[in-house]
Amino acid sequence: MRFKPAQLPIILCLLHAPLALAQDNVAPGPQPGPQPDPQPDLSQATEAKYCAHCGQAALDQGADPDKKILHCTDNPVVALQDELFLGALGITAWGVYYWDWFTQGFHFKDEHGFRQGSSTGGADKVGHFFDTFILADFLNWRLLKMGFSRHQSALTGALSAMALMTWLEIGDGTGPYGFSLEDLLADLIGAAASYALAMLPQVDDVVDFRIQYWPTSEYFGSGEMVADYSGMKFLMALKLSGIKPVMRTPFRFIEFHGGYYSRGFRTFDANEEKTTRAVYVGVGLDVYELLRPILPQILKQPFKTALTYYQIPFASFEVHAWKAIHTEPTPADTEERR
């Protein structure tokens, strides 16, 4: 949905290929005697293109000049092989080092969802949704940049993200946390949401899924390698700036929010004897729409991408639709991450 490297060898190939092709296509005239080398007819040369996957120069005379050429593969999974390999490698390394993968026999675990008895109050389930959603969006964007169709990119991105998150759960099944079907369901919903928004651009213009994060005061001094869910809120934003009849009115600066958060489930929380789970609704400011007129052109896309996934704290007014506060001790396994 959004993220452009430039390489000198590609540029040189792009500059050289039209000349080489033109030379091949120029037919020599009558040769009564020694003739000078024919000069290339640049007006007849086929435009050189490049493979967006491997970066090598490619020629395809029948191709649409507005589309990138995939001369080394037309398989989107093969095109993502580097991303998938590095993703699986990174997940595995992290799991072995921090989550004690492969130290136990494979087993399942009931994490109690959003109930009070869960180790994070359900925030990790929304976190799984968000992680899979943004991973699928990234892989979708990579495939679009390589020239694949919208449907190929969206479907392969969603399935590839789901495959990586399934591998994460399988690894968890060999450690103290166990394989969680609840996590896998949250992953599936995140992948499906990414696919749906990619295939419905008019809805994508209006709907964002975001995370708001303000670090818990004791988190960085705790030394724990776990997700700081007590500093996070997960939300869906409905942007009026994406609705055509509204986008030229002052109402374009307004958003409507709905979200979920939990507090007090971590050992480093200031008051871990008091836990909170809450659903909220709110009205916020479309920060990108406010900044867009004054942003330099080079910064507009980076800001738009960042604010698609990140909610700036204190930029909205919220009220609780539901809130549960408990003063009992938190669960014994409160150190669980994600």
C-alpha positions in Angstrom: 0.0 0.0 0.0 2.8 2.4 0.2 7.1 2.4 0.7 12.5 3.0 -3.7 16.0 2.1 -3.9 18.2 3.1 -6.8 21.1 1.1 -8.0 23.9 2.3 -10.3 24.1 -1.0 -12.2 20.4 -0.8 -13.1 20.8 2.8 -14.3 23.8 1.8 -16.5 21.8 -1.1 -18.0 18.9 1.1 -18.7 21.1 3.6 -20.5 22.9 0.9 -22.5 20.1 -1.4 -23.5 18.3 1.0 -26.0 21.6 1.6 -27.9 22.4 -2.1 -28.1 18.9 -3.0 -29.3 18.9 -0.2 -31.9 22.2 -1.4 -33.3 20.8 -5.0 -33.7 17.7 -3.7 -35.6 19.5 -1.4 -38.1 19.8 -3.1 -41.4 22.9 -2.3 -43.5 22.4 -0.7 -47.0 24.0 -1.7 -50.2 27.7 -2.4 -49.7 29.7 -1.8 -52.9 32.8 -1.4 -50.8 33.8 -1.1 -47.2 31.1 0.7 -45.4 31.4 2.5 -42.0 29.6 1.0 -39.1 25.9 1.8 -39.2 24.7 4.4 -36.6 21.9 3.3 -34.3 18.4 4.6 -35.2 17.3 5.7 -31.7 13.8 6.6 -33.0 13.1 2.9 -33.7 14.7 1.5 -30.6 12.5 -0.5 -28.2 12.5 1.1 -24.7 14.6 -0.9 -22.3 12.9 -2.1 -19.1 14.1 -3.8 -16.0 13.0 -6.7 -13.9 11.7 -5.3 -10.7 12.5 -8.6 -8.9 16.1 -9.2 -9.7 17.1 -5.7 -10.9 18.6 -6.9 -14.2 17.9 -5.2 -17.5 15.2 -6.9 -19.6 13.7 -6.4 -23.0 10.2 -7.2 -24.0 9.0 -5.6 -27.3 5.4 -6.7 -26.8 5.1 -5.4 -23.2 3.1 -2.5 -22.1 5.7 0.3 -21.6 3.9 1.6 -18.5 4.4 -1.7 -16.7 7.5 -3.2 -15.1 8.8 -6.4 -16.6 9.2 -9.6 -14.6 11.5 -11.6 -16.9 12.9 -13.9 -14.3 9.6 -15.0 -12.7 5.8 -14.6 -13.0 5.2 -16.5 -9.7 4.5 -14.0 -6.9 5.7 -16.4 -4.2 9.0 -16.8 -6.0 9.3 -13.1 -6.3 8.9 -12.8 -2.5 11.4 -15.5 -1.7 14.0 -13.1 -0.2 11.4 -11.4 2.1 9.9 -14.8 3.2 13.3 -16.3 3.9 14.5 -13.3 5.9 11.2 -13.1 7.7 11.3 -16.8 8.7 14.9 -16.5 9.7 14.3 -13.4 11.9 11.3 -15.0 13.6 13.2 -18.2 14.3 16.2 -16.4 15.7 14.1 -14.2 18.0 12.0 -17.2 19.1 15.1 -19.3 20.0 16.8 -16.5 21.8 14.0 -14.8 23.7 11.0 -17.3 23.7 12.9 -20.6 24.4 11.7 -22.3 21.2 12.5 -26.0 20.7 12.9 -26.6 24.5 9.7 -28.6 24.9 7.5 -31.0 23.1 4.9 -29.5 20.8 1.8 -28.6 22.7 -1.3 -26.4 22.6 -2.4 -23.7 25.1 -5.6 -21.9 25.9 -4.8 -18.3 26.5 -8.3 -17.3 27.7 -8.8 -14.7 24.9 -10.0 -11.3 26.3 -11.1 -12.6 29.6 -9.7 -11.4 33.0 -7.8 -14.6 33.4 -5.6 -14.0 30.3 -2.0 -12.9 30.6 -2.5 -9.6 28.7 -6.3 -8.9 28.9 -6.6 -9.8 25.2 -4.3 -7.1 24.0 -2.0 -9.7 22.5 -4.8 -10.9 20.3 -5.4 -7.5 18.8 -1.6 -7.2 18.5 -1.6 -10.4 16.4 -4.2 -8.9 14.2 -2.2 -5.8 13.7 1.1 -7.5 13.2 -0.3 -9.8 10.5 -2.2 -6.9 8.9 0.8 -4.7 8.5 3.0 -7.6 7.4 0.5 -8.5 4.7 0.3 -4.8 3.6 4.1 -4.7 3.3 4.3 -7.8 1.2 1.4 -6.6 -1.0 3.2 -3.4 -1.6 6.4 -5.2 -2.6 4.6 -7.3 -5.2 2.8 -4.2 -6.6 6.2 -2.5 -7.0 7.3 -5.6 -9.0 4.5 -5.3 -11.4 2.0 -7.9 -10.2 -1.7 -7.3 -10.5 -3.7 -6.0 -7.5 -5.4 -9.4 -6.9 -2.1 -11.3 -7.1 -0.4 -8.9 -4.8 -3.1 -8.7 -2.2 -3.8 -12.5 -2.1 -0.1 -13.5 -2.1 0.7 -10.9 0.5 -2.1 -12.0 2.8 -1.3 -15.7 2.4 2.5 -15.1 2.8 1.9 -13.1 6.0 -0.3 -15.8 7.3 2.3 -18.4 6.6 5.0 -16.5 8.5 2.7 -16.0 11.5 1.7 -19.7 11.4 5.4 -20.5 11.6 5.6 -18.3 14.7 2.8 -20.2 16.4 4.4 -23.5 15.5 7.6 -22.3 17.1 5.6 -21.2 20.2 4.2 -24.7 20.4 7.8 -26.0 21.1 8.3 -23.5 24.0 6.7 -22.4 27.2 3.9 -20.4 25.5 2.4 -23.2 23.5 0.5 -23.1 20.2 -2.5 -20.8 20.5 -5.5 -21.3 18.2 -6.7 -17.9 19.4 -3.6 -16.2 18.1 -3.9 -18.0 14.8 -7.5 -16.8 14.4 -6.4 -13.2 15.1 -3.7 -13.6 12.5 -6.2 -14.9 10.0 -8.5 -11.9 10.6 -5.6 -9.5 10.1 -4.6 -11.1 6.8 -8.2 -11.1 5.6 -8.5 -7.4 6.5 -5.4 -6.5 4.5 -6.7 -8.4 1.5 -10.1 -6.8 1.7 -8.8 -3.3 1.9 -6.3 -3.9 -0.9 -9.2 -5.1 -3.2 -11.5 -2.3 -2.2 -9.5 0.9 -2.6 -12.5 3.2 -1.9 -13.0 1.5 1.5 -9.2 1.7 2.0 -9.3 5.5 1.6 -11.7 5.7 4.5 -10.5 2.9 6.9 -7.2 2.7 8.8 -6.1 0.1 11.4 -3.6 1.8 13.8 -1.6 1.3 16.9 -1.1 4.1 19.5 1.9 3.8 21.7 3.2 5.7 24.6 5.8 3.7 26.6 4.9 2.6 30.2 7.2 4.5 32.6 8.8 1.4 34.1 9.1 -0.6 30.8 12.6 0.4 29.7 14.1 -0.2 33.1 12.5 -3.6 33.5 14.9 -5.5 31.3 12.0 -7.6 30.0 11.8 -8.5 26.3 8.0 -8.5 26.1 5.5 -6.3 24.3 4.6 -3.2 26.3 0.9 -3.7 25.9 0.2 -1.3 28.8 1.4 1.5 26.6 -0.6 0.5 23.6 -4.1 1.1 22.2 -5.3 -0.6 19.0 -8.0 1.2 16.9 -9.9 1.5 13.7 -10.1 5.0 12.3 -12.8 6.2 9.8 -11.4 9.1 7.9 -13.9 11.6 6.5 -11.1 12.9 4.2 -11.5 9.7 2.1 -15.2 10.3 1.3 -15.5 12.3 -1.9 -18.5 14.6 -1.0 -16.6 15.6 2.2 -13.0 15.7 1.1 -13.1 19.4 0.1 -15.0 20.6 3.2 -13.6 21.4 6.7 -15.1 18.0 7.9 -12.2 16.3 6.1 -10.0 17.0 9.2 -12.3 14.8 11.4 -11.9 11.0 12.1 -14.1 8.6 14.2 -12.3 6.0 16.3 -13.1 2.7 17.9 -10.5 0.8 19.8 -9.4 -1.6 22.6 -6.7 -1.6 25.3 -5.7 -3.3 28.5 -3.6 -2.1 31.5 -2.0 -3.6 34.5 -1.2 -7.1 33.2 2.6 -6.7 33.0 5.0 -7.1 35.9 6.5 -3.7 35.2 3.2 -1.9 35.5 3.1 0.7 38.2 -0.1 -0.8 39.7 -0.1 -4.5 38.7 -2.7 -5.3 41.3 -5.3 -3.3 39.3 -6.1 -4.5 35.8 -8.2 -2.7 33.2 -9.8 -3.8 29.9 -11.6 -1.3 27.9 -13.4 -0.6 24.6 -13.6 3.0 23.6 -15.0 5.3 20.9 -13.7 8.7 20.0 -13.4 11.7 17.7 -9.9 12.6 16.4 -8.0 14.9 14.1 -6.7 13.6 10.7 -3.2 14.7 11.4 -1.9 14.0 7.9 -4.7 16.0 6.3 -3.8 18.9 8.6 -0.1 18.7 7.7 -0.4 17.9 4.0 -0.6 21.5 2.8 2.7 22.4 4.5 4.7 19.3 4.0 7.4 19.3 1.4 6.6 17.0 -1.5 9.3 14.5 -0.6 7.9 14.0 2.9 4.2 13.6 2.0 4.3 9.9 1.2 6.4 8.9 4.2 4.1 10.9 6.5 1.0 9.4 4.9 2.4 5.8 5.3 3.4 6.3 8.9 0.1 7.9 10.0 -1.8 5.1 8.2 -0.5 2.7 10.9 0.4 4.9 13.8 -2.0 7.0 15.9 -0.4 10.0 17.4 -1.3 10.2 21.2 -3.4 13.0 22.5 -4.9 13.7 19.0 -8.3 12.4 19.8 -11.1 12.7 22.4 -12.3 9.3 23.8 -15.1 7.9 25.9 -15.4 4.4 27.2 -18.1 2.2 25.6 -17.2 -0.6 28.0 -14.6 -0.8 30.8 -13.8 -3.6 33.3 -11.5 -2.9 36.3 -10.3 -5.7 38.6 -8.3 -5.4 41.8 -7.4 -9.0 42.1 -3.8 -10.1 41.5 -2.8 -10.6 37.8 -2.3 -14.1 36.4 0.8 -16.1 37.3 2.0 -16.1 33.7 1.7 -12.3 33.4 5.2 -12.2 31.9 4.0 -13.6 28.6 5.0 -11.4 25.6 3.2 -10.3 22.5 
